[in-house]
Amino acid sequence: MKSINTPLQPLKFFLNFIFIIVIISVGLNITGILFVPFFPESKFLAELLGVPFFEWKFAIVALIISSIILHLGFIYSLYVFKKLVVSLFDSPLFSHFQILSLKLLGQLIILLIILKSIFNVFSNVVFEKSESTGIHLFSFDSKLMALCTGLFFIYLSYIFKKAKDLRDENELTV
Amino acid sequence: MPIIINLDTVLERRGMKSYELAEAINITTANLSILKTGKAKAVRFSTLEAICKVLECQPGDILEYIDED
């Protein structure tokens, strides 16, 4: 089966552009987070972590490490997504790589959402913030929506696998 | 798979080569090889019809069911 044709080349360029922008912004964000402990009074840097001031050193280090892990996880997910889209354009559809990438992307999204939720709860407990940690059910930026997206990607990988099996079967029909 | 393809036997009986059959029924030798080695997942009726016509045999001469249990 042929891949999607090239009139969608601008979309590929747009994706690469977005990826570079995100890498730069996440890189700056991580750099900012790494500098937070050195400037505990700085309002700007403190706002990066969403906390007003620091008292508990271990908690801060843990939060910084988990924040960096979340950022790196986000970059990796985006990288997998970029590779997947490029593969959809350039390689035959329903390849083994696409099936694995879709599954990995779905798992990464779900894992990152769970880690982010734990991070938020932990951060609220440590800094005694009174913000609600409840799930907003009917909003596009809700965690539930992101979880559904992750599940959708896993389901899509299942559909791709079925399609690959059907294609293989069709090719072996004499 | 419990369906066995006896194409080799029938071809031998008729004294025909694989490539000759492939040419006669208008399929590639690669596809005929897939059929002969039992790798095929399905056989079109049109292919079966062409094979039977060229080899002057019945579908039962080519296909055989063997119970694996």
gemmi code that builds the backbone of each chain (N, CA, C; Angstrom):
import gemmi

chains = {
    "A": [
        ("MET", (0.826, -1.212, 0.000), (0.000, 0.000, 0.000), (0.865, 1.270, 0.000)),
        ("LYS", (0.490, 2.247, -0.823), (1.322, 3.442, -0.956), (1.114, 4.381, 0.232)),
        ("SER", (2.140, 5.203, 0.455), (2.034, 6.173, 1.540), (1.215, 7.369, 1.087)),
        ("ILE", (0.922, 8.267, 2.037), (0.162, 9.476, 1.711), (1.015, 10.333, 0.777)),
        ("ASN", (0.389, 10.927, -0.232), (1.171, 11.660, -1.225), (1.735, 12.967, -0.693)),
        ("THR", (2.671, 13.525, -1.459), (3.463, 14.661, -0.976), (2.821, 16.043, -0.982)),
        ("PRO", (1.612, 16.293, -1.511), (1.081, 17.653, -1.376), (1.008, 18.121, 0.079)),
        ("LEU", (1.135, 17.182, 1.012), (1.085, 17.556, 2.424), (2.476, 17.897, 2.975)),
        ("GLN", (3.395, 18.185, 2.072), (4.763, 18.528, 2.466), (4.813, 19.712, 3.439)),
        ("PRO", (3.996, 20.763, 3.236), (4.026, 21.886, 4.179), (3.722, 21.464, 5.613)),
        ("LEU", (2.869, 20.445, 5.759), (2.535, 19.963, 7.110), (3.772, 19.364, 7.780)),
        ("LYS", (4.589, 18.659, 6.978), (5.833, 18.087, 7.494), (6.768, 19.190, 7.977)),
        ("PHE", (6.843, 20.224, 7.154), (7.693, 21.369, 7.509), (7.175, 22.022, 8.793)),
        ("PHE", (5.861, 22.187, 8.866), (5.231, 22.794, 10.045), (5.535, 21.965, 11.292)),
        ("LEU", (5.441, 20.633, 11.156), (5.720, 19.744, 12.297), (7.163, 19.885, 12.779)),
        ("ASN", (8.094, 19.929, 11.811), (9.508, 20.099, 12.162), (9.722, 21.435, 12.869)),
        ("PHE", (9.057, 22.462, 12.359), (9.170, 23.799, 12.935), (8.655, 23.799, 14.381)),
        ("ILE", (7.479, 23.208, 14.565), (6.871, 23.136, 15.914), (7.807, 22.368, 16.853)),
        ("PHE", (8.381, 21.268, 16.331), (9.259, 20.428, 17.155), (10.461, 21.239, 17.641)),
        ("ILE", (11.055, 22.016, 16.725), (12.226, 22.817, 17.099), (11.830, 23.880, 18.137)),
        ("ILE", (10.693, 24.537, 17.899), (10.219, 25.575, 18.837), (10.001, 24.960, 20.221)),
        ("VAL", (9.358, 23.782, 20.238), (9.065, 23.129, 21.530), (10.370, 22.745, 22.229)),
        ("ILE", (11.339, 22.218, 21.455), (12.626, 21.835, 22.062), (13.293, 23.058, 22.687)),
        ("ILE", (13.269, 24.173, 21.964), (13.903, 25.397, 22.491), (13.181, 25.858, 23.765)),
        ("SER", (11.835, 25.905, 23.697), (11.095, 26.411, 24.864), (11.229, 25.474, 26.064)),
        ("VAL", (11.191, 24.158, 25.799), (11.346, 23.202, 26.912), (12.766, 23.266, 27.461)),
        ("GLY", (13.742, 23.444, 26.562), (15.131, 23.590, 26.996), (15.295, 24.795, 27.912)),
        ("LEU", (14.690, 25.921, 27.513), (14.756, 27.135, 28.343), (14.067, 26.899, 29.684)),
        ("ASN", (12.933, 26.198, 29.610), (12.162, 25.898, 30.832), (12.998, 25.065, 31.803)),
        ("ILE", (13.662, 24.013, 31.256), (14.488, 23.141, 32.102), (15.651, 23.938, 32.702)),
        ("THR", (16.261, 24.781, 31.868), (17.361, 25.618, 32.368), (16.870, 26.495, 33.513)),
        ("GLY", (15.691, 27.077, 33.316), (15.098, 27.917, 34.367), (14.872, 27.137, 35.641)),
        ("ILE", (14.322, 25.912, 35.473), (14.036, 25.077, 36.652), (15.333, 24.725, 37.384)),
        ("LEU", (16.406, 24.455, 36.605), (17.685, 24.094, 37.224), (18.274, 25.258, 38.027)),
        ("PHE", (17.921, 26.479, 37.647), (18.465, 27.646, 38.342), (17.630, 28.040, 39.556)),
        ("VAL", (16.449, 27.465, 39.669), (15.545, 27.841, 40.760), (16.203, 27.739, 42.150)),
        ("PRO", (16.894, 26.619, 42.462), (17.450, 26.507, 43.819), (18.501, 27.574, 44.127)),
        ("PHE", (19.151, 28.087, 43.078), (20.196, 29.092, 43.315), (19.616, 30.493, 43.557)),
        ("PHE", (18.395, 30.674, 43.120), (17.765, 31.987, 43.308), (16.385, 31.807, 43.951)),
        ("PRO", (16.334, 31.363, 45.186), (15.057, 31.057, 45.814), (14.150, 32.288, 45.977)),
        ("GLU", (14.717, 33.453, 45.953), (13.906, 34.659, 46.143), (13.328, 35.177, 44.825)),
        ("SER", (13.886, 34.682, 43.717), (13.456, 35.214, 42.425), (12.006, 34.844, 42.122)),
        ("LYS", (11.217, 35.857, 41.883), (9.791, 35.643, 41.638), (9.567, 34.941, 40.293)),
        ("PHE", (10.343, 35.381, 39.294), (10.176, 34.828, 37.949), (10.498, 33.330, 37.912)),
        ("LEU", (11.658, 32.980, 38.497), (12.065, 31.576, 38.489), (11.145, 30.729, 39.353)),
        ("ALA", (10.703, 31.332, 40.465), (9.812, 30.583, 41.357), (8.504, 30.246, 40.662)),
        ("GLU", (8.075, 31.144, 39.793), (6.796, 30.909, 39.102), (6.887, 29.762, 38.088)),
        ("LEU", (8.114, 29.448, 37.685), (8.286, 28.316, 36.762), (7.790, 27.023, 37.400)),
        ("LEU", (8.035, 26.901, 38.699), (7.569, 25.701, 39.408), (6.187, 25.919, 40.012)),
        ("GLY", (5.693, 27.135, 39.937), (4.371, 27.436, 40.470), (4.325, 27.490, 41.976)),
        ("VAL", (5.456, 27.811, 42.605), (5.483, 27.897, 44.074), (6.097, 29.233, 44.494)),
        ("PRO", (5.648, 29.788, 45.573), (6.112, 31.114, 45.966), (7.520, 31.121, 46.576)),
        ("PHE", (7.857, 30.153, 47.381), (9.182, 30.145, 48.019), (9.535, 28.723, 48.412)),
        ("PHE", (10.772, 28.494, 48.828), (11.213, 27.132, 49.134), (11.723, 27.014, 50.553)),
        ("GLU", (11.320, 25.915, 51.178), (11.803, 25.674, 52.534), (12.377, 24.264, 52.669)),
        ("TRP", (11.704, 23.332, 52.028), (12.070, 21.926, 52.190), (12.966, 21.496, 51.037)),
        ("LYS", (14.231, 21.314, 51.304), (15.181, 21.107, 50.216), (14.959, 19.802, 49.439)),
        ("PHE", (14.738, 18.708, 50.193), (14.561, 17.413, 49.533), (13.372, 17.442, 48.574)),
        ("ALA", (12.295, 18.047, 49.051), (11.086, 18.128, 48.231), (11.345, 18.926, 46.964)),
        ("ILE", (12.120, 19.989, 47.105), (12.411, 20.825, 45.938), (13.225, 20.044, 44.907)),
        ("VAL", (14.242, 19.335, 45.399), (15.073, 18.539, 44.485), (14.216, 17.487, 43.786)),
        ("ALA", (13.366, 16.822, 44.562), (12.484, 15.798, 43.982), (11.571, 16.417, 42.928)),
        ("LEU", (11.034, 17.596, 43.251), (10.139, 18.261, 42.295), (10.884, 18.670, 41.030)),
        ("ILE", (12.087, 19.160, 41.218), (12.872, 19.585, 40.053), (13.187, 18.386, 39.158)),
        ("ILE", (13.612, 17.281, 39.799), (13.942, 16.079, 39.010), (12.695, 15.566, 38.274)),
        ("SER", (11.563, 15.496, 39.009), (10.359, 14.981, 38.333), (9.898, 15.933, 37.233)),
        ("SER", (10.082, 17.238, 37.464), (9.697, 18.206, 36.436), (10.545, 18.022, 35.174)),
        ("ILE", (11.843, 17.781, 35.377), (12.737, 17.575, 34.226), (12.361, 16.282, 33.492)),
        ("ILE", (12.068, 15.237, 34.285), (11.670, 13.961, 33.663), (10.406, 14.155, 32.819)),
        ("LEU", (9.449, 14.918, 33.370), (8.206, 15.174, 32.631), (8.489, 15.928, 31.326)),
        ("HIS", (9.368, 16.934, 31.422), (9.704, 17.709, 30.225), (10.384, 16.829, 29.171)),
        ("LEU", (11.330, 15.995, 29.637), (12.043, 15.116, 28.690), (11.079, 14.099, 28.075)),
        ("GLY", (10.171, 13.599, 28.910), (9.146, 12.665, 28.423), (8.287, 13.317, 27.353)),
        ("PHE", (7.966, 14.584, 27.571), (7.154, 15.329, 26.601), (7.905, 15.476, 25.276)),
        ("ILE", (9.205, 15.808, 25.377), (10.016, 15.956, 24.153), (10.090, 14.619, 23.412)),
        ("TYR", (10.301, 13.533, 24.175), (10.407, 12.216, 23.538), (9.091, 11.836, 22.843)),
        ("SER", (7.963, 12.139, 23.505), (6.655, 11.843, 22.893), (6.509, 12.609, 21.584)),
        ("LEU", (6.901, 13.861, 21.627), (6.802, 14.699, 20.429), (7.703, 14.163, 19.322)),
        ("TYR", (8.888, 13.682, 19.722), (9.836, 13.114, 18.759), (9.237, 11.867, 18.100)),
        ("VAL", (8.631, 11.006, 18.934), (8.000, 9.785, 18.402), (6.875, 10.165, 17.446)),
        ("PHE", (6.092, 11.184, 17.836), (4.980, 11.638, 16.996), (5.490, 12.163, 15.650)),
        ("LYS", (6.576, 12.943, 15.720), (7.163, 13.514, 14.498), (7.636, 12.388, 13.566)),
        ("LYS", (8.346, 11.414, 14.148), (8.841, 10.284, 13.352), (7.672, 9.512, 12.724)),
        ("LEU", (6.615, 9.377, 13.520), (5.440, 8.643, 13.040), (4.814, 9.356, 11.849)),
        ("VAL", (4.639, 10.684, 11.965), (4.015, 11.442, 10.876), (4.887, 11.388, 9.624)),
        ("VAL", (6.203, 11.525, 9.813), (7.127, 11.446, 8.665), (7.013, 10.072, 8.005)),
        ("SER", (6.918, 9.037, 8.851), (6.791, 7.674, 8.328), (5.478, 7.499, 7.559)),
        ("LEU", (4.400, 8.152, 8.034), (3.113, 8.057, 7.328), (3.204, 8.695, 5.953)),
        ("PHE", (4.061, 9.730, 5.837), (4.216, 10.393, 4.541), (5.129, 9.606, 3.608)),
        ("ASP", (6.237, 9.114, 4.171), (7.313, 8.589, 3.321), (7.327, 7.070, 3.141)),
        ("SER", (6.809, 6.337, 4.107), (6.879, 4.867, 4.020), (5.504, 4.298, 3.689)),
        ("PRO", (5.473, 3.044, 3.304), (4.160, 2.414, 3.082), (3.351, 2.388, 4.376)),
        ("LEU", (2.043, 2.512, 4.232), (1.178, 2.525, 5.421), (1.148, 1.149, 6.097)),
        ("PHE", (0.758, 1.160, 7.360), (0.575, -0.057, 8.181), (1.879, -0.825, 8.372)),
        ("SER", (2.994, -0.099, 8.447), (4.267, -0.790, 8.671), (4.415, -1.155, 10.143)),
        ("HIS", (5.363, -2.027, 10.415), (5.619, -2.469, 11.793), (6.033, -1.277, 12.667)),
        ("PHE", (6.825, -0.374, 12.076), (7.282, 0.818, 12.804), (6.102, 1.690, 13.220)),
        ("GLN", (5.154, 1.890, 12.305), (3.992, 2.728, 12.617), (3.147, 2.113, 13.725)),
        ("ILE", (2.985, 0.795, 13.677), (2.198, 0.111, 14.714), (2.861, 0.298, 16.075)),
        ("LEU", (4.183, 0.087, 16.121), (4.925, 0.221, 17.383), (4.906, 1.667, 17.875)),
        ("SER", (5.066, 2.616, 16.938), (5.103, 4.032, 17.319), (3.770, 4.480, 17.903)),
        ("LEU", (2.680, 4.069, 17.266), (1.351, 4.457, 17.770), (1.134, 3.918, 19.177)),
        ("LYS", (1.529, 2.671, 19.378), (1.366, 2.048, 20.691), (2.225, 2.764, 21.735)),
        ("LEU", (3.486, 3.024, 21.356), (4.416, 3.697, 22.269), (3.915, 5.092, 22.619)),
        ("LEU", (3.410, 5.802, 21.602), (2.914, 7.159, 21.819), (1.737, 7.148, 22.801)),
        ("GLY", (0.819, 6.230, 22.586), (-0.331, 6.117, 23.494), (0.113, 5.830, 24.913)),
        ("GLN", (1.043, 4.881, 25.057), (1.539, 4.522, 26.394), (2.268, 5.697, 27.047)),
        ("LEU", (3.052, 6.419, 26.227), (3.795, 7.574, 26.759), (2.835, 8.657, 27.255)),
        ("ILE", (1.791, 8.930, 26.468), (0.821, 9.967, 26.856), (0.167, 9.592, 28.187)),
        ("ILE", (-0.268, 8.333, 28.286), (-0.933, 7.887, 29.521), (0.035, 7.962, 30.703)),
        ("LEU", (1.263, 7.489, 30.483), (2.272, 7.507, 31.554), (2.571, 8.931, 32.005)),
        ("LEU", (2.723, 9.832, 31.032), (3.051, 11.218, 31.373), (1.912, 11.898, 32.120)),
        ("ILE", (0.671, 11.581, 31.730), (-0.489, 12.176, 32.407), (-0.549, 11.690, 33.862)),
        ("ILE", (-0.290, 10.398, 34.046), (-0.309, 9.850, 35.414), (0.812, 10.497, 36.240)),
        ("LEU", (2.010, 10.577, 35.656), (3.151, 11.191, 36.363), (2.874, 12.662, 36.675)),
        ("LYS", (2.261, 13.366, 35.728), (1.947, 14.782, 35.909), (0.943, 14.959, 37.046)),
        ("SER", (-0.043, 14.045, 37.101), (-1.044, 14.126, 38.174), (-0.381, 13.902, 39.521)),
        ("ILE", (0.502, 12.886, 39.585), (1.213, 12.611, 40.843), (2.081, 13.819, 41.214)),
        ("PHE", (2.742, 14.377, 40.196), (3.598, 15.553, 40.403), (2.780, 16.710, 40.982)),
        ("ASN", (1.591, 16.944, 40.406), (0.741, 18.047, 40.869), (0.304, 17.835, 42.313)),
        ("VAL", (-0.117, 16.592, 42.618), (-0.578, 16.291, 43.983), (0.580, 16.487, 44.969)),
        ("PHE", (1.738, 15.936, 44.591), (2.928, 16.036, 45.441), (3.305, 17.502, 45.655)),
        ("SER", (3.306, 18.257, 44.569), (3.677, 19.670, 44.648), (2.676, 20.451, 45.518)),
        ("ASN", (1.385, 20.128, 45.393), (0.373, 20.806, 46.213), (0.532, 20.468, 47.691)),
        ("VAL", (0.901, 19.201, 47.966), (1.076, 18.786, 49.371), (2.305, 19.485, 49.967)),
        ("VAL", (3.401, 19.469, 49.203), (4.659, 20.045, 49.696), (4.518, 21.543, 49.952)),
        ("PHE", (3.891, 22.220, 49.022), (3.825, 23.676, 49.145), (2.486, 24.164, 49.699)),
        ("GLU", (1.703, 23.212, 50.191), (0.426, 23.518, 50.853), (-0.416, 24.467, 50.020)),
        ("LYS", (-0.466, 24.175, 48.741), (-1.306, 25.007, 47.877), (-2.749, 24.529, 47.985)),
        ("SER", (-3.673, 25.457, 47.855), (-5.074, 25.098, 48.047), (-5.804, 24.894, 46.729)),
        ("GLU", (-5.027, 24.843, 45.637), (-5.672, 24.681, 44.333), (-6.342, 23.312, 44.214)),
        ("SER", (-7.419, 23.287, 43.467), (-8.146, 22.033, 43.290), (-7.338, 21.081, 42.399)),
        ("THR", (-7.287, 19.831, 42.804), (-6.580, 18.848, 41.966), (-7.571, 17.939, 41.243)),
        ("GLY", (-8.832, 18.318, 41.285), (-9.875, 17.495, 40.675), (-9.760, 17.455, 39.162)),
        ("ILE", (-10.334, 16.420, 38.572), (-10.283, 16.277, 37.113), (-11.430, 17.074, 36.502)),
        ("HIS", (-11.098, 17.936, 35.547), (-12.137, 18.696, 34.847), (-12.652, 17.822, 33.714)),
        ("LEU", (-13.854, 17.342, 33.861), (-14.350, 16.337, 32.920), (-14.675, 16.914, 31.548)),
        ("PHE", (-15.207, 18.112, 31.520), (-15.723, 18.622, 30.257), (-14.892, 19.781, 29.725)),
        ("SER", (-13.607, 19.548, 29.601), (-12.737, 20.590, 29.080), (-11.706, 19.930, 28.171)),
        ("PHE", (-11.320, 20.655, 27.115), (-10.375, 20.065, 26.164), (-8.962, 19.951, 26.742)),
        ("ASP", (-8.678, 20.747, 27.794), (-7.338, 20.667, 28.367), (-7.316, 19.755, 29.594)),
        ("SER", (-8.372, 18.980, 29.782), (-8.433, 18.125, 30.968), (-7.514, 16.912, 30.833)),
        ("LYS", (-7.169, 16.342, 31.978), (-6.323, 15.142, 31.970), (-7.080, 13.962, 31.365)),
        ("LEU", (-8.381, 13.978, 31.592), (-9.208, 12.889, 31.051), (-9.146, 12.867, 29.523)),
        ("MET", (-9.155, 14.072, 28.952), (-9.090, 14.204, 27.495), (-7.749, 13.646, 26.989)),
        ("ALA", (-6.667, 13.982, 27.697), (-5.339, 13.495, 27.309), (-5.268, 11.974, 27.459)),
        ("LEU", (-5.879, 11.456, 28.518), (-5.913, 9.994, 28.715), (-6.639, 9.322, 27.549)),
        ("CYS", (-7.765, 9.945, 27.149), (-8.532, 9.397, 26.021), (-7.676, 9.415, 24.753)),
        ("THR", (-6.893, 10.486, 24.573), (-6.015, 10.573, 23.399), (-4.998, 9.428, 23.414)),
        ("GLY", (-4.425, 9.171, 24.587), (-3.473, 8.069, 24.733), (-4.110, 6.737, 24.376)),
        ("LEU", (-5.314, 6.531, 24.899), (-6.034, 5.276, 24.602), (-6.373, 5.193, 23.115)),
        ("PHE", (-6.698, 6.356, 22.536), (-7.034, 6.386, 21.110), (-5.834, 5.937, 20.262)),
        ("PHE", (-4.642, 6.410, 20.640), (-3.437, 6.020, 19.901), (-3.190, 4.506, 20.023)),
        ("ILE", (-3.412, 3.972, 21.231), (-3.222, 2.522, 21.416), (-4.232, 1.753, 20.550)),
        ("TYR", (-5.473, 2.257, 20.533), (-6.520, 1.621, 19.721), (-6.159, 1.711, 18.227)),
        ("LEU", (-5.614, 2.879, 17.849), (-5.210, 3.078, 16.456), (-4.102, 2.091, 16.062)),
        ("SER", (-3.198, 1.824, 17.009), (-2.129, 0.853, 16.715), (-2.736, -0.534, 16.500)),
        ("TYR", (-3.778, -0.848, 17.269), (-4.474, -2.134, 17.102), (-5.120, -2.205, 15.705)),
        ("ILE", (-5.725, -1.081, 15.300), (-6.366, -1.034, 13.973), (-5.307, -1.181, 12.873)),
        ("PHE", (-4.175, -0.507, 13.045), (-3.082, -0.613, 12.079), (-2.582, -2.051, 11.977)),
        ("LYS", (-2.520, -2.725, 13.136), (-2.043, -4.117, 13.140), (-3.013, -5.004, 12.362)),
        ("LYS", (-4.315, -4.757, 12.604), (-5.338, -5.529, 11.874), (-5.210, -5.277, 10.378)),
        ("ALA", (-5.024, -3.994, 10.024), (-4.904, -3.627, 8.610), (-3.682, -4.296, 7.979)),
        ("LYS", (-2.598, -4.357, 8.747), (-1.370, -4.999, 8.240), (-1.625, -6.485, 7.994)),
        ("ASP", (-2.324, -7.126, 8.965), (-2.638, -8.553, 8.800), (-3.486, -8.779, 7.548)),
        ("LEU", (-4.488, -7.892, 7.358), (-5.365, -8.023, 6.188), (-4.583, -7.822, 4.890)),
        ("ARG", (-3.686, -6.838, 4.915), (-2.869, -6.577, 3.718), (-1.981, -7.786, 3.394)),
        ("ASP", (-1.341, -8.331, 4.457), (-0.485, -9.500, 4.247), (-1.292, -10.661, 3.675)),
        ("GLU", (-2.509, -10.811, 4.227), (-3.378, -11.898, 3.773), (-3.757, -11.701, 2.298)),
        ("ASN", (-4.051, -10.421, 1.982), (-4.432, -10.103, 0.606), (-3.275, -10.370, -0.366)),
        ("GLU", (-2.060, -10.041, 0.106), (-0.888, -10.265, -0.749), (-0.624, -11.753, -0.950)),
        ("LEU", (-1.080, -12.567, 0.000), (-0.861, -14.011, -0.099), (-2.072, -14.741, -0.687)),
        ("THR", (-2.934, -13.954, -1.334), (-4.042, -14.585, -2.058), (-3.633, -14.754, -3.516)),
        ("VAL", (-3.681, -15.997, -3.965), (-3.217, -16.283, -5.334), (-4.419, -16.391, -6.268)),
    ],
    "B": [
        ("MET", (-1.353, -25.451, 8.413), (-2.728, -25.404, 7.879), (-3.150, -26.805, 7.421)),
        ("PRO", (-4.362, -27.224, 7.722), (-4.774, -28.592, 7.342), (-5.111, -28.757, 5.855)),
        ("ILE", (-5.085, -27.668, 5.090), (-5.332, -27.780, 3.646), (-3.984, -27.964, 2.938)),
        ("ILE", (-3.863, -29.059, 2.232), (-2.611, -29.366, 1.525), (-2.795, -29.109, 0.027)),
        ("ILE", (-1.779, -28.520, -0.590), (-1.827, -28.277, -2.040), (-1.001, -29.365, -2.736)),
        ("ASN", (-1.675, -30.123, -3.564), (-0.984, -31.217, -4.264), (-0.629, -30.851, -5.704)),
        ("LEU", (-0.295, -29.604, -5.896), (-0.040, -29.130, -7.248), (1.171, -29.823, -7.889)),
        ("ASP", (2.188, -30.057, -7.057), (3.411, -30.706, -7.562), (3.096, -32.075, -8.171)),
        ("THR", (2.271, -32.847, -7.430), (1.909, -34.197, -7.882), (1.166, -34.137, -9.214)),
        ("VAL", (0.186, -33.219, -9.280), (-0.619, -33.109, -10.497), (0.252, -32.645, -11.669)),
        ("LEU", (1.147, -31.708, -11.388), (2.039, -31.199, -12.440), (2.929, -32.331, -12.972)),
        ("GLU", (3.436, -33.144, -12.054), (4.312, -34.255, -12.431), (3.554, -35.261, -13.298)),
        ("ARG", (2.280, -35.499, -12.860), (1.449, -36.457, -13.601), (1.221, -35.987, -15.039)),
        ("ARG", (1.085, -34.670, -15.187), (0.817, -34.089, -16.520), (2.115, -33.818, -17.291)),
        ("GLY", (3.240, -33.967, -16.598), (4.527, -33.699, -17.242), (4.718, -32.229, -17.577)),
        ("MET", (4.263, -31.400, -16.690), (4.317, -29.955, -16.936), (5.217, -29.285, -15.920)),
        ("LYS", (5.916, -28.254, -16.360), (6.780, -27.501, -15.456), (5.984, -26.357, -14.808)),
        ("SER", (6.490, -25.905, -13.653), (5.810, -24.821, -12.915), (5.674, -23.554, -13.745)),
        ("TYR", (6.780, -23.177, -14.405), (6.739, -21.912, -15.156), (5.754, -21.994, -16.326)),
        ("GLU", (5.597, -23.232, -16.888), (4.629, -23.400, -17.988), (3.201, -23.191, -17.494)),
        ("LEU", (2.950, -23.736, -16.310), (1.615, -23.555, -15.725), (1.371, -22.079, -15.407)),
        ("ALA", (2.383, -21.461, -14.822), (2.261, -20.044, -14.474), (1.927, -19.206, -15.701)),
        ("GLU", (2.596, -19.508, -16.801), (2.342, -18.776, -18.049), (0.934, -19.054, -18.549)),
        ("ALA", (0.553, -20.339, -18.464), (-0.750, -20.736, -19.006), (-1.906, -20.119, -18.231)),
        ("ILE", (-1.756, -19.993, -16.937), (-2.882, -19.446, -16.148), (-2.682, -17.959, -15.839)),
        ("ASN", (-1.612, -17.386, -16.397), (-1.356, -15.949, -16.302), (-1.152, -15.456, -14.856)),
        ("ILE", (-0.342, -16.166, -14.104), (0.096, -15.649, -12.799), (1.622, -15.726, -12.749)),
        ("THR", (2.198, -15.008, -11.821), (3.674, -15.004, -11.764), (4.170, -16.315, -11.159)),
        ("THR", (5.410, -16.647, -11.473), (5.998, -17.878, -10.898), (6.142, -17.741, -9.380)),
        ("ALA", (6.344, -16.502, -8.943), (6.461, -16.255, -7.490), (5.154, -16.606, -6.782)),
        ("ASN", (4.039, -16.182, -7.395), (2.730, -16.492, -6.813), (2.431, -17.990, -6.861)),
        ("LEU", (2.844, -18.612, -7.955), (2.629, -20.057, -8.065), (3.460, -20.787, -7.000)),
        ("SER", (4.638, -20.267, -6.759), (5.497, -20.857, -5.729), (4.849, -20.716, -4.341)),
        ("ILE", (4.240, -19.541, -4.090), (3.528, -19.327, -2.812), (2.424, -20.373, -2.657)),
        ("LEU", (1.720, -20.624, -3.773), (0.636, -21.604, -3.754), (1.176, -23.019, -3.515)),
        ("LYS", (2.256, -23.348, -4.222), (2.810, -24.706, -4.127), (3.391, -25.016, -2.748)),
        ("THR", (3.989, -23.997, -2.145), (4.632, -24.231, -0.846), (3.653, -24.127, 0.327)),
        ("GLY", (2.397, -23.853, 0.027), (1.387, -23.805, 1.091), (1.413, -22.526, 1.898)),
        ("LYS", (2.094, -21.487, 1.366), (2.142, -20.209, 2.090), (0.917, -19.344, 1.800)),
        ("ALA", (0.184, -19.697, 0.740), (-0.976, -18.879, 0.349), (-2.063, -18.929, 1.420)),
        ("LYS", (-2.683, -17.761, 1.647), (-3.772, -17.694, 2.629), (-5.121, -17.971, 1.971)),
        ("ALA", (-5.187, -17.712, 0.666), (-6.445, -17.937, -0.050), (-6.165, -18.160, -1.531)),
        ("VAL", (-7.114, -18.836, -2.190), (-7.000, -19.059, -3.642), (-8.264, -18.529, -4.294)),
        ("ARG", (-8.097, -17.687, -5.318), (-9.268, -17.164, -6.025), (-9.893, -18.296, -6.853)),
        ("PHE", (-11.216, -18.221, -6.995), (-11.911, -19.227, -7.818), (-11.401, -19.163, -9.257)),
        ("SER", (-11.103, -17.934, -9.713), (-10.636, -17.774, -11.107), (-9.288, -18.487, -11.305)),
        ("THR", (-8.416, -18.417, -10.286), (-7.125, -19.108, -10.371), (-7.329, -20.617, -10.375)),
        ("LEU", (-8.192, -21.067, -9.465), (-8.468, -22.503, -9.345), (-9.066, -23.040, -10.648)),
        ("GLU", (-9.977, -22.227, -11.195), (-10.635, -22.609, -12.454), (-9.590, -22.752, -13.575)),
        ("ALA", (-8.677, -21.762, -13.624), (-7.644, -21.788, -14.668), (-6.715, -22.995, -14.503)),
        ("ILE", (-6.347, -23.275, -13.265), (-5.462, -24.431, -13.003), (-6.142, -25.726, -13.444)),
        ("CYS", (-7.427, -25.876, -13.036), (-8.170, -27.095, -13.366), (-8.319, -27.246, -14.877)),
        ("LYS", (-8.524, -26.104, -15.566), (-8.714, -26.134, -17.020), (-7.419, -26.589, -17.718)),
        ("VAL", (-6.300, -25.991, -17.280), (-5.012, -26.305, -17.923), (-4.558, -27.730, -17.595)),
        ("LEU", (-4.738, -28.132, -16.342), (-4.252, -29.457, -15.917), (-5.301, -30.561, -16.104)),
        ("GLU", (-6.467, -30.159, -16.575), (-7.581, -31.101, -16.816), (-7.831, -31.967, -15.587)),
        ("CYS", (-8.098, -31.299, -14.495), (-8.341, -32.029, -13.247), (-9.458, -31.364, -12.454)),
        ("GLN", (-9.783, -31.899, -11.305), (-10.812, -31.349, -10.428), (-10.140, -30.605, -9.269)),
        ("PRO", (-10.842, -29.633, -8.654), (-10.248, -28.926, -7.502), (-9.788, -29.883, -6.401)),
        ("GLY", (-10.512, -30.997, -6.264), (-10.157, -31.989, -5.248), (-8.828, -32.672, -5.505)),
        ("ASP", (-8.397, -32.650, -6.780), (-7.090, -33.245, -7.095), (-5.951, -32.349, -6.600)),
        ("ILE", (-6.250, -31.063, -6.507), (-5.206, -30.101, -6.114), (-5.247, -29.832, -4.603)),
        ("LEU", (-6.464, -29.680, -4.091), (-6.618, -29.374, -2.667), (-6.999, -30.622, -1.877)),
        ("GLU", (-6.385, -30.764, -0.731), (-6.696, -31.915, 0.124), (-6.777, -31.456, 1.577)),
        ("TYR", (-7.790, -31.979, 2.279), (-7.929, -31.615, 3.692), (-7.384, -32.745, 4.568)),
        ("ILE", (-6.479, -32.388, 5.492), (-5.943, -33.390, 6.424), (-6.242, -32.945, 7.843)),
        ("ASP", (-6.946, -33.782, 8.561), (-7.294, -33.465, 9.948), (-6.031, -33.543, 10.818)),
        ("GLU", (-5.687, -32.437, 11.440), (-4.439, -32.405, 12.229), (-4.607, -32.935, 13.648)),
        ("ASP", (-5.876, -33.094, 14.105), (-6.115, -33.538, 15.500), (-5.854, -35.018, 15.719)),
    ],
}
model = gemmi.Model(1)
for chain_id, residues in chains.items():
    chain = gemmi.Chain(chain_id)
    for i, (resn, *xyz) in enumerate(residues, 1):
        res = gemmi.Residue()
        res.name, res.seqid = resn, gemmi.SeqId(i, " ")
        for name, pos in zip(("N", "CA", "C"), xyz):
            atom = gemmi.Atom()
            atom.name, atom.element = name, gemmi.Element(name[0])
            atom.pos, atom.b_iso = gemmi.Position(*pos), 0.0
            res.add_atom(atom)
        chain.add_residue(res)
    model.add_chain(chain)
structure = gemmi.Structure()
structure.add_model(model)
structure.setup_entities()
